[in-house]
Amino acid sequence: MANTTTTTTSYRPEVAEVSGNPFARISWGGIIAGLALVIALQMLLTLLGLGIGLSTVRPATGEAPDAAAISLGGGLWWVVTNWIALIAGGYVAARLAGSHHTEDGLLHGLVTWAAALVLGGLILAGAVSQAVNTMGHAVGGIASGAGSLAGGAMAADGPRGPRDGGAMVEARRMMDQARGLLRPQDPTKLSDEAAVAEVATGLTRMAADDQSVDQDRLAAVIAAKAEITPDEAKARLQQWQGEVAAAKEKLRMAADQAVIAGRHIAFWGFVVVVVGAVAGCVGGCIGTRHYVATRVVTTRTTHTDVPPTTRL
C-alpha cells in the first residue's frame, strides 16, 4: 500500500472582528493624519497653480491675461485641487484607521472633510474680520470728517453737552435754534466760519433728502462769500446735487451687484462644499481594508493498494 500526500495553499477573505464599543471604531489619529495631508496637498497645489498663473504674466511686454479669466481659472483650480486633497485625506484617514467596513471608512473620510471645513472656516472668518475692521476704520474716519465739517460751528462756539445720546441730540437742536435766531438775514454779514458751517449743514441735510432745506438761502450765502451772482450760485448748487445723485446711483448699483455676487458665491460655495464631502467619503471608501487575507493549508492523503509481487 502506498500513501500519497498533496498539500494545497490558498487564501480566503475573512472579515475582521469588530469591537462592541462603537467609539473604538473611531481612529482620531487617522483623521488627524488625513487632515494634515489635506492641508499640505492644498498648499502644495495652490503654490503650483500660483506659479502657473504668474507664468502667463509678462511685465516687460505688458502682456497679461484678462482679469476675469484669471479669476475663473484660479477658482476652478482651487476647487479641483481641494477635491483631490479631500480624496487623498479621506483615503489616508480610513487606511490608517484599519477599518474593514465600508461605512466606517466612509465616516472617517466624512469626519476628515468636516475637520478641514471647520479649520478653513476659522481661517476665512479671521481674514474677513480683519478686512471688516480695516474697512470700518476707514469709513469711520470719513464719517468723522464729514461730521466735523457739518458741525464745525457748534463744536467751536457751542457748549459740549453730556455724553448721553438723547441729551446730545437735544443740545444740538437747541444750538441749531439759537444759531437760527442769531443768524443775520444779510448773508454778506456772516463770518466766514459761520457761512461755511451753514452751507455744510445745509448740504448734509440735502444729501439726506431733507426737503425742508432753504436752498435759496444757501445760494445767497454761496453768492455772497464766493462773490458770484445768485444764478451762478444756484447753478453750483444744482451741479452739486447732480453729483450727489450720481454718486448715490453708483452706490445703489454697486450694492445690487454685491448682492447678486454674494448670492452666486453662496450657492456655488454650497455646491463645492457638498461635492467636497462626497470626495472625502469616496477617499474613505477607497482606503477601507475590505478583508484580511487568511492562509489556508489543505493536506490530503491518498492510499493506493499495490498488488503483491509473485516470486519465481
Order of alpha helices (4+ residues) and beta strands (2+ residues): beta-alpha-alpha-alpha-alpha-alpha-alpha-alpha-alpha-beta
